[in-house]
Amino acid sequence: MSRGLGNRPVFQPQLVHAGEDVAGLNEQFRGDVAAFRLQFRCSDCVYFWRSKSACTLGWPVDQLNADPIHILDAKGEPAFCKAFEPEGS
């Protein structure tokens, strides 16, 4: 696997920099979700199998459907799905 700066894989974005507050960034994201009606959860995705509460592609859904809403995990790593496709209205 290719590595970028440090130990991060090249394909994984650097969303948090040293000294940034992960909890604060997640709080800002929750505000953006409410203000812009952002869709990002499994239940908003065409690949979500509602009757089984599972992803048809096999991805784990617990982290993306957890409350409170967050875009970063405790380590500051991205907590979103790259396969997400909005279901539409």
KESE-588298 format. One record per atom (N, C-alpha, C): residue in one letter; atom name; x, y, z. Coordinates in nm, 3 decimals. Example, Ala and Ser with C-alpha at 12.3 -4.5 7.8 and 13.67 -1.06 7.14 Angstrom:
2
('A', 'N', (1.319, -0.569, 0.780))
('A', 'CA', (1.230, -0.450, 0.780))
('A', 'C', (1.320, -0.330, 0.780))
('S', 'N', (1.285, -0.225, 0.708))
('S', 'CA', (1.367, -0.106, 0.714))
('S', 'C', (1.290, 0.003, 0.787))
END
This chain:
89
('M', 'N', (0.084, -0.117, 0.000))
('M', 'CA', (0.000, 0.000, 0.000))
('M', 'C', (0.089, 0.123, 0.000))
('S', 'N', (0.056, 0.219, -0.084))
('S', 'CA', (0.130, 0.345, -0.088))
('S', 'C', (0.107, 0.424, 0.039))
('R', 'N', (0.210, 0.489, 0.085))
('R', 'CA', (0.198, 0.573, 0.204))
('R', 'C', (0.231, 0.716, 0.166))
('G', 'N', (0.157, 0.806, 0.224))
('G', 'CA', (0.182, 0.948, 0.203))
('G', 'C', (0.274, 0.997, 0.313))
('L', 'N', (0.252, 1.118, 0.359))
('L', 'CA', (0.331, 1.174, 0.467))
('L', 'C', (0.303, 1.096, 0.595))
('G', 'N', (0.403, 1.062, 0.670))
('G', 'CA', (0.385, 0.985, 0.793))
('G', 'C', (0.341, 0.844, 0.761))
('N', 'N', (0.246, 0.795, 0.835))
('N', 'CA', (0.198, 0.658, 0.815))
('N', 'C', (0.062, 0.651, 0.748))
('R', 'N', (0.005, 0.762, 0.707))
('R', 'CA', (-0.129, 0.763, 0.649))
('R', 'C', (-0.125, 0.706, 0.507))
('P', 'N', (-0.220, 0.617, 0.476))
('P', 'CA', (-0.231, 0.571, 0.337))
('P', 'C', (-0.262, 0.690, 0.247))
('V', 'N', (-0.212, 0.689, 0.125))
('V', 'CA', (-0.229, 0.799, 0.030))
('V', 'C', (-0.376, 0.831, 0.006))
('F', 'N', (-0.462, 0.730, 0.001))
('F', 'CA', (-0.601, 0.753, -0.033))
('F', 'C', (-0.683, 0.811, 0.083))
('Q', 'N', (-0.629, 0.812, 0.205))
('Q', 'CA', (-0.705, 0.861, 0.319))
('Q', 'C', (-0.675, 1.009, 0.342))
('P', 'N', (-0.779, 1.095, 0.335))
('P', 'CA', (-0.755, 1.238, 0.349))
('P', 'C', (-0.713, 1.276, 0.490))
('Q', 'N', (-0.634, 1.381, 0.500))
('Q', 'CA', (-0.595, 1.436, 0.630))
('Q', 'C', (-0.698, 1.542, 0.665))
('L', 'N', (-0.795, 1.506, 0.748))
('L', 'CA', (-0.902, 1.599, 0.783))
('L', 'C', (-0.874, 1.676, 0.910))
('V', 'N', (-0.789, 1.622, 0.997))
('V', 'CA', (-0.759, 1.685, 1.124))
('V', 'C', (-0.608, 1.705, 1.133))
('H', 'N', (-0.571, 1.823, 1.176))
('H', 'CA', (-0.429, 1.854, 1.193))
('H', 'C', (-0.397, 1.866, 1.341))
('A', 'N', (-0.272, 1.859, 1.376))
('A', 'CA', (-0.230, 1.865, 1.516))
('A', 'C', (-0.292, 1.987, 1.584))
('G', 'N', (-0.348, 1.963, 1.701))
('G', 'CA', (-0.406, 2.072, 1.779))
('G', 'C', (-0.553, 2.100, 1.751))
('E', 'N', (-0.609, 2.042, 1.644))
('E', 'CA', (-0.750, 2.064, 1.615))
('E', 'C', (-0.837, 1.978, 1.706))
('D', 'N', (-0.953, 2.029, 1.739))
('D', 'CA', (-1.046, 1.964, 1.830))
('D', 'C', (-1.145, 1.877, 1.753))
('V', 'N', (-1.130, 1.745, 1.764))
('V', 'CA', (-1.218, 1.652, 1.692))
('V', 'C', (-1.363, 1.671, 1.735))
('A', 'N', (-1.387, 1.686, 1.864))
('A', 'CA', (-1.524, 1.706, 1.913))
('A', 'C', (-1.585, 1.833, 1.855))
('G', 'N', (-1.506, 1.939, 1.847))
('G', 'CA', (-1.554, 2.065, 1.790))
('G', 'C', (-1.585, 2.052, 1.641))
('L', 'N', (-1.501, 1.980, 1.568))
('L', 'CA', (-1.526, 1.959, 1.425))
('L', 'C', (-1.652, 1.875, 1.404))
('N', 'N', (-1.674, 1.775, 1.489))
('N', 'CA', (-1.796, 1.695, 1.480))
('N', 'C', (-1.919, 1.780, 1.512))
('E', 'N', (-1.907, 1.869, 1.609))
('E', 'CA', (-2.018, 1.958, 1.643))
('E', 'C', (-2.050, 2.051, 1.526))
('Q', 'N', (-1.947, 2.103, 1.461))
('Q', 'CA', (-1.967, 2.188, 1.342))
('Q', 'C', (-2.037, 2.108, 1.232))
('F', 'N', (-1.996, 1.983, 1.214))
('F', 'CA', (-2.058, 1.897, 1.113))
('F', 'C', (-2.207, 1.876, 1.144))
('R', 'N', (-2.240, 1.853, 1.272))
('R', 'CA', (-2.382, 1.837, 1.309))
('R', 'C', (-2.463, 1.961, 1.273))
('G', 'N', (-2.405, 2.078, 1.292))
('G', 'CA', (-2.471, 2.202, 1.252))
('G', 'C', (-2.491, 2.210, 1.102))
('D', 'N', (-2.389, 2.169, 1.026))
('D', 'CA', (-2.399, 2.168, 0.879))
('D', 'C', (-2.505, 2.069, 0.831))
('V', 'N', (-2.513, 1.953, 0.897))
('V', 'CA', (-2.614, 1.853, 0.861))
('V', 'C', (-2.753, 1.913, 0.875))
('A', 'N', (-2.776, 1.981, 0.986))
('A', 'CA', (-2.907, 2.042, 1.011))
('A', 'C', (-2.935, 2.158, 0.915))
('A', 'N', (-2.837, 2.244, 0.894))
('A', 'CA', (-2.856, 2.363, 0.812))
('A', 'C', (-2.877, 2.330, 0.664))
('F', 'N', (-2.803, 2.231, 0.615))
('F', 'CA', (-2.806, 2.201, 0.472))
('F', 'C', (-2.877, 2.070, 0.439))
('R', 'N', (-2.934, 2.005, 0.542))
('R', 'CA', (-3.005, 1.878, 0.524))
('R', 'C', (-2.917, 1.775, 0.451))
('L', 'N', (-2.794, 1.762, 0.498))
('L', 'CA', (-2.699, 1.670, 0.435))
('L', 'C', (-2.742, 1.526, 0.454))
('Q', 'N', (-2.724, 1.447, 0.352))
('Q', 'CA', (-2.752, 1.304, 0.357))
('Q', 'C', (-2.619, 1.230, 0.348))
('F', 'N', (-2.595, 1.142, 0.443))
('F', 'CA', (-2.468, 1.069, 0.446))
('F', 'C', (-2.481, 0.936, 0.518))
('R', 'N', (-2.592, 0.914, 0.585))
('R', 'CA', (-2.610, 0.791, 0.663))
('R', 'C', (-2.652, 0.675, 0.573))
('C', 'N', (-2.630, 0.556, 0.622))
('C', 'CA', (-2.664, 0.435, 0.547))
('C', 'C', (-2.811, 0.436, 0.505))
('S', 'N', (-2.900, 0.481, 0.592))
('S', 'CA', (-3.043, 0.482, 0.561))
('S', 'C', (-3.077, 0.576, 0.446))
('D', 'N', (-2.985, 0.663, 0.408))
('D', 'CA', (-3.004, 0.756, 0.296))
('D', 'C', (-2.946, 0.701, 0.165))
('C', 'N', (-2.888, 0.582, 0.169))
('C', 'CA', (-2.810, 0.527, 0.058))
('C', 'C', (-2.886, 0.417, -0.018))
('V', 'N', (-2.865, 0.413, -0.147))
('V', 'CA', (-2.930, 0.310, -0.230))
('V', 'C', (-2.881, 0.169, -0.197))
('Y', 'N', (-2.765, 0.158, -0.135))
('Y', 'CA', (-2.710, 0.026, -0.103))
('Y', 'C', (-2.756, -0.028, 0.032))
('F', 'N', (-2.840, 0.046, 0.104))
('F', 'CA', (-2.885, 0.003, 0.236))
('F', 'C', (-3.004, -0.090, 0.224))
('W', 'N', (-2.994, -0.204, 0.287))
('W', 'CA', (-3.098, -0.307, 0.286))
('W', 'C', (-3.179, -0.289, 0.414))
('R', 'N', (-3.290, -0.215, 0.403))
('R', 'CA', (-3.368, -0.175, 0.520))
('R', 'C', (-3.420, -0.293, 0.602))
('S', 'N', (-3.471, -0.396, 0.535))
('S', 'CA', (-3.530, -0.508, 0.608))
('S', 'C', (-3.428, -0.583, 0.694))
('K', 'N', (-3.299, -0.571, 0.660))
('K', 'CA', (-3.194, -0.638, 0.737))
('K', 'C', (-3.103, -0.539, 0.810))
('S', 'N', (-3.131, -0.410, 0.792))
('S', 'CA', (-3.046, -0.305, 0.851))
('S', 'C', (-2.898, -0.332, 0.820))
('A', 'N', (-2.871, -0.358, 0.694))
('A', 'CA', (-2.736, -0.393, 0.651))
('A', 'C', (-2.704, -0.328, 0.516))
('C', 'N', (-2.576, -0.322, 0.486))
('C', 'CA', (-2.530, -0.271, 0.357))
('C', 'C', (-2.524, -0.386, 0.257))
('T', 'N', (-2.581, -0.366, 0.140))
('T', 'CA', (-2.578, -0.471, 0.038))
('T', 'C', (-2.437, -0.493, -0.017))
('L', 'N', (-2.346, -0.399, 0.008))
('L', 'CA', (-2.207, -0.414, -0.035))
('L', 'C', (-2.121, -0.480, 0.074))
('G', 'N', (-2.182, -0.502, 0.191))
('G', 'CA', (-2.112, -0.569, 0.299))
('G', 'C', (-2.037, -0.478, 0.395))
('W', 'N', (-2.049, -0.347, 0.381))
('W', 'CA', (-1.979, -0.256, 0.471))
('W', 'C', (-2.049, -0.252, 0.606))
('P', 'N', (-1.973, -0.233, 0.715))
('P', 'CA', (-2.035, -0.220, 0.847))
('P', 'C', (-2.113, -0.090, 0.856))
('V', 'N', (-2.227, -0.093, 0.921))
('V', 'CA', (-2.314, 0.026, 0.925))
('V', 'C', (-2.322, 0.090, 1.064))
('D', 'N', (-2.272, 0.025, 1.166))
('D', 'CA', (-2.288, 0.076, 1.303))
('D', 'C', (-2.229, 0.216, 1.322))
('Q', 'N', (-2.107, 0.238, 1.275))
('Q', 'CA', (-2.041, 0.367, 1.297))
('Q', 'C', (-2.114, 0.480, 1.224))
('L', 'N', (-2.160, 0.455, 1.102))
('L', 'CA', (-2.226, 0.560, 1.025))
('L', 'C', (-2.365, 0.593, 1.077))
('N', 'N', (-2.426, 0.500, 1.148))
('N', 'CA', (-2.561, 0.522, 1.199))
('N', 'C', (-2.563, 0.556, 1.347))
('A', 'N', (-2.446, 0.572, 1.407))
('A', 'CA', (-2.438, 0.600, 1.550))
('A', 'C', (-2.483, 0.742, 1.581))
('D', 'N', (-2.531, 0.760, 1.702))
('D', 'CA', (-2.563, 0.893, 1.752))
('D', 'C', (-2.468, 0.923, 1.866))
('P', 'N', (-2.421, 1.044, 1.879))
('P', 'CA', (-2.454, 1.156, 1.793))
('P', 'C', (-2.383, 1.146, 1.658))
('I', 'N', (-2.434, 1.220, 1.562))
('I', 'CA', (-2.376, 1.225, 1.428))
('I', 'C', (-2.231, 1.274, 1.437))
('H', 'N', (-2.143, 1.210, 1.361))
('H', 'CA', (-2.003, 1.254, 1.356))
('H', 'C', (-1.944, 1.225, 1.219))
('I', 'N', (-1.845, 1.303, 1.181))
('I', 'CA', (-1.774, 1.285, 1.055))
('I', 'C', (-1.633, 1.229, 1.082))
('L', 'N', (-1.588, 1.241, 1.208))
('L', 'CA', (-1.456, 1.193, 1.248))
('L', 'C', (-1.470, 1.101, 1.368))
('D', 'N', (-1.390, 0.993, 1.370))
('D', 'CA', (-1.391, 0.908, 1.489))
('D', 'C', (-1.303, 0.972, 1.596))
('A', 'N', (-1.287, 0.907, 1.710))
('A', 'CA', (-1.213, 0.963, 1.822))
('A', 'C', (-1.067, 0.995, 1.789))
('K', 'N', (-1.010, 0.923, 1.692))
('K', 'CA', (-0.870, 0.948, 1.652))
('K', 'C', (-0.859, 1.055, 1.545))
('G', 'N', (-0.975, 1.107, 1.498))
('G', 'CA', (-0.972, 1.208, 1.393))
('G', 'C', (-0.973, 1.149, 1.254))
('E', 'N', (-0.995, 1.019, 1.244))
('E', 'CA', (-1.001, 0.953, 1.113))
('E', 'C', (-1.140, 0.971, 1.053))
('P', 'N', (-1.151, 0.982, 0.920))
('P', 'CA', (-1.282, 0.998, 0.856))
('P', 'C', (-1.377, 0.884, 0.892))
('A', 'N', (-1.502, 0.920, 0.918))
('A', 'CA', (-1.605, 0.823, 0.953))
('A', 'C', (-1.720, 0.835, 0.854))
('F', 'N', (-1.691, 0.810, 0.729))
('F', 'CA', (-1.795, 0.815, 0.627))
('F', 'C', (-1.767, 0.708, 0.523))
('C', 'N', (-1.866, 0.679, 0.441))
('C', 'CA', (-1.855, 0.570, 0.343))
('C', 'C', (-1.826, 0.626, 0.204))
('K', 'N', (-1.722, 0.575, 0.140))
('K', 'CA', (-1.688, 0.618, 0.004))
('K', 'C', (-1.782, 0.561, -0.100))
('A', 'N', (-1.857, 0.457, -0.065))
('A', 'CA', (-1.951, 0.395, -0.161))
('A', 'C', (-2.089, 0.458, -0.155))
('F', 'N', (-2.109, 0.558, -0.070))
('F', 'CA', (-2.241, 0.620, -0.051))
('F', 'C', (-2.298, 0.674, -0.182))
('E', 'N', (-2.420, 0.637, -0.211))
('E', 'CA', (-2.496, 0.690, -0.324))
('E', 'C', (-2.632, 0.731, -0.271))
('P', 'N', (-2.667, 0.860, -0.278))
('P', 'CA', (-2.796, 0.903, -0.222))
('P', 'C', (-2.913, 0.836, -0.292))
('E', 'N', (-3.011, 0.802, -0.212))
('E', 'CA', (-3.129, 0.733, -0.265))
('E', 'C', (-3.217, 0.828, -0.345))
('G', 'N', (-3.216, 0.954, -0.311))
('G', 'CA', (-3.298, 1.051, -0.382))
('G', 'C', (-3.427, 1.076, -0.309))
('S', 'N', (-3.506, 1.165, -0.364))
('S', 'CA', (-3.632, 1.203, -0.299))
('S', 'C', (-3.750, 1.140, -0.365))
END
